[in-house]
Amino acid sequence: MDIAEVVKKSGLPTSTLRYYEQLGLIRSIGRNGLRRQYSPEVLNKLNLISLGRIAGISLNEIAEMLNHSEGSKPYIDRDLLAKKA
C-alpha cells in the first residue's frame, strides 16, 4: 500500500507516519520510486497507536508493547493500562 493510501485511510499526515517509522512503531516494506510502501496491517497498528494515545500511553510505552508482540498478536501490558486508568 502506497503512503498516500495509508494517509487517506488513516487520516494521519505523512509527517506522522515518518515519525512513527523513525520511532520503530511501524515499518515500511519498501519503496516504489520515492514513495514508501506499507503492508495493509499497518492500519491495524496505527489504530492501536491511536487508542493507546487516547488512553494516555506514551509513544515510547506503545513502542515497547509493539516490540514485544509476537507475530500479529499485540502484547498488552495490563499493569500499565491499570496504572493509566
All heavy atoms as an XYZ file, in Angstrom:
666
protein
N       0.844     -1.158      0.000
C       0.000      0.000      0.000
C       0.899      1.234      0.000
O       1.805      1.346      0.809
C      -0.894     -0.057      1.253
C      -1.899      1.008      1.330
S      -3.059      0.959      2.749
C      -2.951     -0.665      3.384
N       0.610      2.148     -0.862
C       1.360      3.389     -1.001
C       1.115      4.298      0.207
O       0.036      4.270      0.801
C       0.879      4.063     -2.293
C       1.651      5.289     -2.637
O       1.332      6.348     -2.063
O       2.549      5.198     -3.481
N       2.102      5.122      0.561
C       1.980      6.017      1.711
C       0.777      6.948      1.561
O       0.095      7.247      2.540
C       3.283      6.814      1.966
C       3.214      7.526      3.322
C       3.587      7.755      0.816
C       4.526      8.122      3.783
N       0.473      7.371      0.342
C      -0.678      8.252      0.122
C      -1.979      7.536      0.480
O      -2.897      8.149      1.035
C      -0.715      8.724     -1.326
N      -2.056      6.254      0.195
C      -3.252      5.480      0.538
C      -3.374      5.315      2.052
O      -4.466      5.384      2.608
C      -3.199      4.115     -0.147
C      -4.472      3.341     -0.058
C      -4.442      2.044     -0.852
O      -3.518      1.840     -1.659
O      -5.352      1.232     -0.639
N      -2.249      5.104      2.728
C      -2.261      4.995      4.188
C      -2.707      6.324      4.803
O      -3.512      6.338      5.741
C      -0.877      4.576      4.735
C      -0.866      4.568      6.251
C      -0.474      3.218      4.194
N      -2.221      7.428      4.269
C      -2.631      8.753      4.745
C      -4.136      8.922      4.581
O      -4.829      9.364      5.500
C      -1.863      9.864      3.987
C      -2.502     11.228      4.207
C      -0.411      9.880      4.405
N      -4.643      8.547      3.427
C      -6.071      8.690      3.140
C      -6.917      7.823      4.070
O      -7.921      8.276      4.618
C      -6.329      8.310      1.685
C      -7.728      8.519      1.221
C      -7.847      8.179     -0.253
C      -9.276      8.313     -0.739
N      -9.420      7.948     -2.141
N      -6.509      6.572      4.291
C      -7.300      5.646      5.102
C      -7.163      5.903      6.601
O      -8.083      5.657      7.357
C      -6.926      4.207      4.779
C      -7.409      3.788      3.402
C      -7.121      2.348      3.122
C      -7.706      1.980      1.760
N      -7.570      0.567      1.469
N      -5.993      6.369      7.025
C      -5.764      6.570      8.460
C      -6.120      7.977      8.924
O      -6.383      8.187     10.109
C      -4.302      6.275      8.815
O      -3.453      7.291      8.285
N      -6.061      8.940      8.018
C      -6.302     10.328      8.399
C      -5.093     10.995      9.027
O      -5.173     12.135      9.478
N      -3.973     10.286      9.069
C      -2.744     10.839      9.650
C      -1.889     11.473      8.554
O      -1.839     10.958      7.437
C      -1.935      9.739     10.335
C      -2.606      9.067     11.525
C      -1.811      7.854     11.967
C      -2.756     10.041     12.670
N      -1.193     12.552      8.859
C      -0.321     13.160      7.850
C       0.932     12.319      7.607
O       1.328     11.504      8.450
C       0.035     14.516      8.449
C      -0.184     14.373      9.908
C      -1.242     13.323     10.098
N       1.557     12.527      6.463
C       2.777     11.780      6.129
C       3.867     12.019      7.163
O       4.630     11.106      7.474
C       3.300     12.159      4.730
O       3.494     13.569      4.658
C       2.347     11.727      3.643
N       3.925     13.219      7.719
C       4.961     13.510      8.722
C       4.802     12.615      9.945
O       5.797     12.159     10.522
C       4.920     14.987      9.125
O       3.652     15.320      9.658
N       3.573     12.325     10.342
C       3.329     11.434     11.480
C       3.755     10.022     11.153
O       4.385      9.347     11.980
C       1.841     11.477     11.880
O       1.508     12.809     12.276
C       1.543     10.519     13.024
N       3.441      9.558      9.947
C       3.858      8.214      9.542
C       5.377      8.099      9.547
O       5.927      7.103     10.030
C       3.299      7.864      8.163
C       1.778      7.786      8.061
C       1.364      7.504      6.632
C       1.228      6.739      9.001
N       6.049      9.110      9.026
C       7.526      9.086      9.025
C       8.069      9.094     10.449
O       9.037      8.404     10.751
C       8.068     10.274      8.244
C       7.918     10.126      6.763
C       8.676     11.232      6.019
N       7.948     11.555      4.825
C       7.246     12.665      4.630
N       7.215     13.612      5.551
N       6.594     12.857      3.513
N       7.456      9.871     11.335
C       7.879      9.938     12.731
C       7.668      8.589     13.418
O       8.556      8.101     14.125
C       7.116     11.047     13.458
C       7.510     11.230     14.899
C       8.813     11.591     15.238
C       6.597     11.046     15.918
C       9.187     11.772     16.564
C       6.953     11.222     17.246
C       8.248     11.587     17.557
O       8.617     11.748     18.864
N       6.513      7.979     13.216
C       6.240      6.664     13.789
C       7.233      5.629     13.264
O       7.659      4.749     14.006
C       4.816      6.214     13.488
C       3.746      6.914     14.277
C       2.400      6.655     14.010
C       4.024      7.829     15.285
C       1.386      7.273     14.729
C       3.027      8.460     15.995
C       1.709      8.180     15.727
O       0.705      8.789     16.423
N       7.597      5.752     12.001
C       8.582      4.828     11.439
C       9.954      5.057     12.079
O      10.666      4.110     12.408
C       8.657      4.994      9.923
C       9.398      3.885      9.243
C       9.262      3.905      7.738
O       8.355      4.553      7.199
O      10.094      3.245      7.092
N      10.299      6.312     12.293
C      11.574      6.651     12.939
C      11.640      6.084     14.357
O      12.692      5.620     14.796
C      11.736      8.173     12.970
C      13.023      8.662     13.554
C      13.088     10.188     13.587
O      12.181     10.883     13.126
N      14.149     10.704     14.149
N      10.515      6.093     15.065
C      10.457      5.563     16.429
C      10.371      4.037     16.468
O      10.464      3.441     17.531
C       9.247      6.139     17.169
C       9.274      7.626     17.487
C       7.969      8.057     18.149
C      10.459      7.979     18.361
N      10.147      3.413     15.316
C      10.050      1.962     15.264
C       8.654      1.439     15.531
O       8.473      0.248     15.761
N       7.658      2.320     15.516
C       6.283      1.898     15.758
C       5.702      1.168     14.546
O       4.904      0.249     14.696
C       5.406      3.102     16.094
C       5.723      3.795     17.414
C       5.020      5.137     17.500
C       5.320      2.912     18.572
N       6.071      1.624     13.354
C       5.628      0.984     12.114
C       6.838      0.819     11.212
O       7.888      1.421     11.465
C       4.525      1.799     11.384
C       5.042      3.184     10.981
C       3.271      1.889     12.226
C       4.090      3.969     10.105
N       6.675     -0.005     10.187
C       7.759     -0.220      9.224
C       7.214     -0.211      7.811
O       6.152     -0.766      7.546
C       8.404     -1.579      9.433
C       9.424     -1.598     10.507
C      10.078     -2.926     10.544
N       9.967     -3.344     11.939
C      10.276     -4.514     12.379
N      10.670     -5.442     11.561
N      10.167     -4.802     13.648
N       7.959      0.423      6.927
C       7.604      0.320      5.516
C       8.198     -0.988      4.994
O       9.160     -1.504      5.555
C       8.121      1.513      4.721
O       9.523      1.557      4.739
N       7.600     -1.512      3.948
C       8.086     -2.774      3.385
C       8.924     -2.551      2.138
O       9.369     -3.503      1.521
C       6.920     -3.742      3.092
C       5.910     -3.112      2.146
C       6.263     -4.197      4.383
C       4.828     -4.060      1.666
N       9.149     -1.295      1.805
C       9.968     -0.977      0.641
C       9.549      0.356      0.059
O       8.851      1.143      0.693
N       9.999      0.568     -1.156
C       9.683      1.819     -1.848
C       9.287      1.527     -3.278
O       9.755      0.570     -3.879
C      10.887      2.754     -1.846
C      11.192      3.318     -0.475
C      12.307      4.367     -0.587
N      12.631      4.909      0.708
C      12.135      6.042      1.180
N      11.301      6.753      0.470
N      12.480      6.479      2.370
N       8.429      2.388     -3.786
C       8.091      2.386     -5.199
C       8.501      3.765     -5.685
O       7.780      4.732     -5.473
C       6.594      2.131     -5.403
C       6.224      2.029     -6.860
O       7.088      1.997     -7.727
N       4.936      1.969     -7.132
N       9.677      3.855     -6.266
C      10.257      5.158     -6.565
C      10.656      5.802     -5.256
O      11.379      5.220     -4.459
N      10.132      6.988     -5.000
C      10.433      7.686     -3.748
C       9.368      7.455     -2.675
O       9.530      7.874     -1.535
C      10.560      9.194     -4.002
C      11.726      9.616     -4.890
C      11.669     11.118     -5.152
C      13.050      9.240     -4.251
N       8.282      6.797     -3.037
C       7.171      6.617     -2.099
C       7.325      5.349     -1.266
O       7.585      4.280     -1.795
C       5.849      6.546     -2.856
C       5.463      7.855     -3.458
C       4.171      7.701     -4.223
N       3.696      8.989     -4.628
C       2.570      9.524     -4.192
N       1.796      8.864     -3.376
N       2.204     10.706     -4.601
N       7.130      5.512      0.043
C       7.157      4.357      0.939
C       5.950      3.468      0.672
O       4.868      3.949      0.370
C       7.129      4.818      2.394
C       8.397      5.465      2.878
C       8.189      5.968      4.304
N       9.417      6.322      4.946
C       9.941      7.544      4.955
N       9.325      8.528      4.341
N      11.078      7.785      5.573
N       6.169      2.166      0.848
C       5.105      1.177      0.700
C       4.898      0.494      2.050
O       5.864      0.215      2.759
C       5.476      0.129     -0.346
C       5.721      0.695     -1.736
C       4.454      1.228     -2.361
O       3.461      0.531     -2.423
N       4.494      2.482     -2.799
N       3.650      0.217      2.382
C       3.311     -0.416      3.648
C       2.401     -1.608      3.402
O       1.633     -1.627      2.436
C       2.586      0.568      4.576
C       3.425      1.744      4.998
C       3.413      2.918      4.278
C       4.241      1.665      6.117
C       4.190      4.005      4.657
C       5.015      2.743      6.511
C       4.991      3.914      5.780
O       5.763      4.962      6.159
N       2.455     -2.576      4.303
C       1.524     -3.699      4.234
C       0.178     -3.216      4.771
O       0.122     -2.264      5.560
C       2.028     -4.884      5.045
O       1.991     -4.589      6.420
N      -0.914     -3.856      4.390
C      -2.239     -3.442      4.891
C      -2.357     -3.516      6.418
O      -3.144     -2.790      7.015
C      -3.194     -4.430      4.224
C      -2.481     -4.882      3.000
C      -1.021     -4.886      3.371
N      -1.556     -4.367      7.065
C      -1.607     -4.495      8.529
C      -1.177     -3.223      9.250
O      -1.430     -3.073     10.444
C      -0.727     -5.662      8.996
C      -1.264     -7.032      8.632
C      -0.986     -7.418      7.178
O       0.008     -6.931      6.588
O      -1.774     -8.183      6.628
N      -0.516     -2.306      8.543
C      -0.077     -1.067      9.186
C      -1.277     -0.279      9.705
O      -1.177      0.415     10.716
C       0.805     -0.215      8.236
C      -0.021      0.495      7.173
C       1.611      0.797      9.026
N      -2.421     -0.414      9.050
C      -3.615      0.302      9.508
C      -4.056     -0.194     10.884
O      -4.487      0.607     11.724
C      -4.749      0.161      8.491
C      -4.480      0.818      7.134
C      -5.592      0.483      6.160
C      -4.292      2.311      7.272
N      -3.926     -1.496     11.144
C      -4.246     -2.032     12.472
C      -3.309     -1.458     13.525
O      -3.737     -1.094     14.621
C      -4.170     -3.557     12.473
C      -5.259     -4.187     11.641
O      -6.332     -3.621     11.488
N      -4.978     -5.352     11.095
N      -2.012     -1.396     13.195
C      -1.038     -0.832     14.147
C      -1.335      0.633     14.416
O      -1.259      1.095     15.556
C       0.382     -0.989     13.614
C       1.007     -2.300     13.948
C       2.493     -2.237     13.731
C       3.112     -3.501     14.270
N       4.562     -3.485     14.180
N      -1.675      1.373     13.367
C      -1.986      2.792     13.547
C      -3.219      2.972     14.425
O      -3.264      3.900     15.242
C      -2.177      3.471     12.186
C      -0.901      3.592     11.349
C      -1.236      4.082      9.947
C       0.120      4.494     12.012
N      -4.195      2.087     14.290
C      -5.371      2.138     15.163
C      -4.989      1.865     16.616
O      -5.464      2.541     17.532
C      -6.440      1.146     14.699
C      -7.159      1.616     13.463
O      -7.280      2.803     13.223
N      -7.630      0.675     12.674
N      -4.123      0.866     16.831
C      -3.663      0.565     18.195
C      -2.896      1.740     18.791
O      -3.066      2.078     19.970
C      -2.788     -0.682     18.209
C      -3.502     -2.009     18.044
C      -2.494     -3.137     17.885
C      -4.414     -2.277     19.220
N      -2.061      2.360     17.975
C      -1.287      3.523     18.437
C      -2.240      4.651     18.831
O      -2.086      5.270     19.889
C      -0.288      3.979     17.353
C       0.795      2.912     17.147
C       0.339      5.317     17.722
C       1.621      3.099     15.895
N      -3.237      4.901     18.006
C      -4.209      5.959     18.303
C      -4.973      5.674     19.586
O      -5.164      6.569     20.418
C      -5.187      6.121     17.141
O      -4.516      6.604     16.003
N      -5.401      4.430     19.772
C      -6.100      4.058     21.004
C      -5.202      4.230     22.225
O      -5.643      4.703     23.275
C      -6.602      2.623     20.923
C      -7.790      2.381     20.005
C      -8.053      0.881     19.862
C      -9.014      3.097     20.518
N      -3.949      3.838     22.083
C      -3.001      3.998     23.180
C      -2.797      5.457     23.541
O      -2.766      5.822     24.726
N      -2.700      6.304     22.531
C      -2.512      7.735     22.782
C      -3.742      8.321     23.492
O      -3.608      9.127     24.406
C      -2.256      8.487     21.463
C      -0.980      8.083     20.765
C       0.267      8.399     21.545
N       0.458      9.825     21.617
C       1.000     10.463     22.632
N       1.445      9.800     23.668
N       1.128     11.759     22.630
N      -4.940      7.890     23.077
C      -6.171      8.358     23.719
C      -6.195      7.936     25.188
O      -6.656      8.682     26.053
C      -7.408      7.831     22.964
C      -7.514      8.519     21.607
C      -8.685      8.020     23.773
C      -8.510      7.884     20.660
N      -5.653      6.745     25.464
C      -5.621      6.230     26.839
C      -4.509      6.857     27.674
O      -4.379      6.557     28.851
C      -5.445      4.712     26.811
N      -3.704      7.721     27.067
C      -2.649      8.398     27.808
C      -1.330      7.645     27.842
O      -0.461      7.946     28.653
N      -1.168      6.680     26.962
C       0.076      5.911     26.904
C       1.047      6.638     25.976
O       0.668      7.067     24.886
C      -0.197      4.476     26.408
C      -1.185      3.784     27.350
C       1.086      3.678     26.294
C      -1.687      2.443     26.854
N       2.282      6.784     26.410
C       3.279      7.491     25.608
C       3.682      6.649     24.394
O       3.497      5.423     24.374
C       4.519      7.799     26.450
O       5.272      6.619     26.670
N       4.255      7.306     23.413
C       4.720      6.592     22.224
C       5.822      5.598     22.571
O       5.885      4.514     21.988
C       5.196      7.580     21.155
C       4.104      8.408     20.482
C       4.715      9.428     19.529
C       3.115      7.518     19.755
N       6.656      5.938     23.545
C       7.709      5.001     23.970
C       7.105      3.752     24.598
O       7.561      2.640     24.359
C       8.677      5.666     24.941
C       9.567      6.675     24.264
O       9.857      6.564     23.075
N       9.986      7.674     25.008
N       6.079      3.933     25.411
C       5.407      2.786     26.030
C       4.693      1.937     24.977
O       4.729      0.703     25.038
C       4.412      3.269     27.087
C       5.088      3.893     28.297
C       4.134      4.658     29.201
O       3.123      5.199     28.712
O       4.416      4.729     30.413
N       4.086      2.589     24.000
C       3.438      1.863     22.910
C       4.476      1.090     22.113
O       4.258     -0.076     21.756
C       2.652      2.826     22.000
C       1.469      3.428     22.768
C       2.161      2.118     20.743
C       0.792      4.589     22.064
N       5.616      1.707     21.849
C       6.689      1.037     21.105
C       7.158     -0.211     21.838
O       7.394     -1.250     21.217
C       7.858      1.997     20.876
N       7.274     -0.129     23.165
C       7.682     -1.301     23.947
C       6.683     -2.434     23.787
O       7.068     -3.591     23.626
C       7.829     -0.938     25.425
C       9.064     -0.123     25.729
C       9.173      0.224     27.205
O       8.719     -0.584     28.048
O       9.718      1.295     27.505
N       5.390     -2.098     23.829
C       4.371     -3.136     23.670
C       4.414     -3.733     22.260
O       4.327     -4.949     22.104
C       2.979     -2.576     23.964
C       2.707     -2.407     25.432
S       0.981     -2.078     25.769
C       1.030     -0.306     25.991
N       4.558     -2.882     21.256
C       4.584     -3.382     19.878
C       5.838     -4.209     19.609
O       5.797     -5.178     18.855
C       4.477     -2.227     18.884
C       3.137     -1.501     18.840
C       3.199     -0.327     17.874
C       2.011     -2.448     18.461
N       6.946     -3.834     20.225
C       8.191     -4.578     20.019
C       8.184     -5.921     20.741
O       8.955     -6.806     20.406
C       9.397     -3.745     20.445
C       9.636     -2.589     19.506
O       9.275     -2.632     18.336
N      10.239     -1.536     20.013
N       7.335     -6.078     21.746
C       7.215     -7.355     22.453
C       6.186     -8.273     21.823
O       5.990     -9.389     22.274
C       6.843     -7.127     23.928
C       7.998     -6.703     24.762
N       8.233     -5.383     25.073
C       8.994     -7.408     25.332
C       9.331     -5.307     25.801
N       9.805     -6.514     25.983
N       5.498     -7.777     20.796
C       4.452     -8.565     20.146
C       5.053     -9.721     19.366
O       6.128     -9.604     18.797
C       3.628     -7.690     19.198
O       2.957     -6.700     19.915
N       4.331    -10.824     19.358
C       4.745    -11.986     18.572
C       3.790    -12.115     17.403
O       2.586    -12.256     17.585
C       4.695    -13.246     19.428
C       5.710    -13.241     20.554
C       5.661    -14.521     21.355
O       5.138    -15.526     20.856
O       6.144    -14.498     22.494
N       4.342    -12.058     16.197
C       3.511    -12.184     15.013
C       2.520    -11.043     14.920
O       2.861     -9.892     15.095
N       1.267    -11.366     14.674
C       0.252    -10.333     14.520
C      -0.516    -10.078     15.816
O      -1.376     -9.220     15.867
C      -0.734    -10.740     13.423
O      -1.378    -11.947     13.782
N      -0.214    -10.835     16.865
C      -0.919    -10.672     18.136
C      -0.179     -9.656     19.004
O       0.953     -9.875     19.411
C      -1.012    -12.014     18.853
C      -1.864    -11.982     20.082
C      -2.028    -13.359     20.675
C      -2.908    -13.307     21.897
N      -3.064    -14.624     22.502
N      -0.831     -8.521     19.332
C      -0.139     -7.495     20.127
C       0.011     -7.900     21.585
O      -0.845     -8.578     22.149
C      -1.050     -6.275     19.992
C      -2.388     -6.826     19.681
C      -2.157     -8.109     18.942
N       1.094     -7.480     22.192
C       1.331     -7.674     23.620
C       0.666     -6.513     24.346
O       0.913     -5.355     24.043
C       2.836     -7.690     23.905
C       3.179     -7.521     25.358
C       2.988     -8.566     26.254
C       3.678     -6.334     25.845
C       3.300     -8.418     27.597
C       3.988     -6.173     27.185
C       3.801     -7.216     28.054
O       4.092     -7.057     29.376
N      -0.194     -6.815     25.277
C      -0.887     -5.780     26.042
C      -0.349     -5.806     27.469
O      -0.469     -6.808     28.169
C      -2.415     -6.021     26.062
C      -2.974     -6.147     24.650
C      -3.119     -4.927     26.849
C      -2.804     -4.933     23.778
N       0.259     -4.714     27.882
C       0.787     -4.577     29.235
C      -0.368     -4.159     30.147
O      -0.682     -2.985     30.292
C       1.904     -3.542     29.257
C       2.590     -3.439     30.603
O       2.012     -3.899     31.613
O       3.705     -2.901     30.645
N      -1.007     -5.133     30.740
C      -2.206     -4.873     31.546
C      -1.897     -4.059     32.807
O      -2.721     -3.269     33.255
C      -2.893     -6.187     31.881
C      -3.345     -6.885     30.601
C      -4.324     -7.994     30.830
N      -4.595     -8.743     29.632
C      -5.342     -8.347     28.622
N      -5.888     -7.159     28.646
N      -5.551     -9.099     27.571
N      -0.709     -4.247     33.373
C      -0.324     -3.442     34.547
C      -0.227     -1.968     34.175
O      -0.693     -1.097     34.922
C       0.994     -3.924     35.125
C       0.904     -5.294     35.766
O      -0.201     -5.647     36.239
O       1.914     -6.018     35.790
N       0.372     -1.675     33.033
C       0.486     -0.305     32.569
C      -0.893      0.294     32.319
O      -1.170      1.430     32.702
C       1.333     -0.228     31.284
C       1.442      1.142     30.631
C       2.150      2.119     31.546
C       2.163      1.024     29.296
N      -1.772     -0.472     31.697
C      -3.129      0.017     31.439
C      -3.873      0.309     32.745
O      -4.578      1.313     32.845
C      -3.913     -1.000     30.607
C      -3.435     -1.191     29.165
C      -4.244     -2.291     28.499
C      -3.527      0.100     28.388
N      -3.683     -0.542     33.748
C      -4.330     -0.327     35.033
C      -3.809      0.959     35.690
O      -4.579      1.722     36.278
C      -4.100     -1.517     35.942
N      -2.507      1.203     35.583
C      -1.926      2.439     36.142
C      -2.479      3.670     35.448
O      -2.746      4.686     36.079
C      -0.402      2.418     36.012
C       0.275      1.459     36.950
C       1.787      1.496     36.717
C       2.464      0.383     37.471
N       3.888      0.301     37.136
N      -2.630      3.602     34.131
C      -3.128      4.734     33.362
C      -4.601      5.004     33.657
O      -5.057      6.130     33.598
C      -2.943      4.516     31.861
C      -1.507      4.418     31.423
C      -0.792      5.725     31.567
C       0.657      5.595     31.128
N       1.370      6.858     31.188
N      -5.338      3.943     33.962
C      -6.770      4.098     34.263
C      -6.919      4.843     35.573
O      -7.778      5.609     35.807
C      -7.450      2.732     34.337
